[in-house]
Amino acid sequence: MRILVIEDEPSLLKIITKRLKEEGYNVDASNNGEEGQYFSEIIDYDCIVLDIMLPVIDGLSVLKNLRAKRVMTPVLLLTARDSIDDRVKGLDAGADDYLVKPFSFDELLARIRSLLRRNADTRDNILCISDLTLDINSHNVIRNGLSIELTTKEYAILEYLMRNKERIITRTQIVEHVWNYDFDCNSNIVDVYIRYLRRKIDDSFGTKLIHTVRGSGYVLKEKI
């Protein structure tokens, strides 16, 4: 899953970015509202963590501008303001959730997971297809009762495919959600990692789940 963090406090931006990457998320970072809004408009993020007090363009203005342009990415607002009026303004501007500084990183993670579940229409932290399950909290992947160990990138690709099961996902979409915006899209790295995934979750099992759609990309489904 790909997340954008827009925060002008350097130390906090660094910590949030580092911790989210450790959790397996693909993270882009911006320290001002103008740049953050630009990234939000050109890249299909799964979630945006947005500070309200930002230079150039403040967070609420960024949020209003994005919603006016029909960018409906889930947004979690960060702010030092704790008044009811401030929270109402944030939610009315189009925020999906609101977190007051200082905050626990575990709570930040839980709120991000909640937004991602809501966006994927998933009620719990378990993604399933056939006999394959993926636990978003623990990152455990199990097929037919057998635990499967994945690298960080393998897990990120599989989670993205499972959140979009039965939908054709292009190589470009996978790159945009799993690697950073400056990644070389002409690389065949996606095909390489799909092969790695197939060896681990398909080759030893009767029902194949990862299918190639020639000329389009890949789809995760029981039958094609």
C-alpha positions, 0 to 999 in steps of 0.5 A: 500500500502506498502512503503520502505523508505531508508534514513540515516538522523534519524530525516527525516526518522522518520518524513517521516515514521510517516507521511506516516503511518498517511496517511494509508500506511504500511511503512518499514524503513532503514537507509543504502543502503545495508539493503535497497537493501536487503529489496527491493529484498525480499519484494514486495513493491509498492513504494520505497523512496530512498535517494541518499547519503547513507552509505555502498551503495549509493542510485544510486548504490542501484537503479542500482543493483535493476534494474539489478536484474529486481526489477521494483518497482517504485522508488522516489529519494530524494536528496539535489543535484539540478543540471540537471546532477544529475537528469539525472544520477538518471533517467538514473539509473532507477528512476521513479521520483526525489524530491529535499530536502528540500521538502513539505510533500504534494508534496512527497505524491502527487508524491507517489500517482502518482507513485502508479497510474502509476504502477496500470495503474490508471489515476485518484485518484478514484478506482471503481468496480461496484457501489463501489468507493474509493478516494485515496486522501480523503480515502472516500469509497462510495457504491451505494451513501452511505458513508462507514467508514473503519478503517486504516487496512480495508481501506488498504486491500480494496485499495489493492484489488481494485488496483488488482481487478479481480486478486486472491490475497493470504493471504500472499500477503495481509499480506505483503502489509498491515502489516510489514515484522515481522508480524506473517503470521500464524495468521488468522488476514487477514480472520478476516479483510475480514469479517469486510470488507464484513459486511461493503461493501457487506452484505447490498448490492445485488451484492457481491464483495469480494469472497473467492477462496478456497485454494488460497485467495480472489478476488474482482470482480462482478461475480465469 
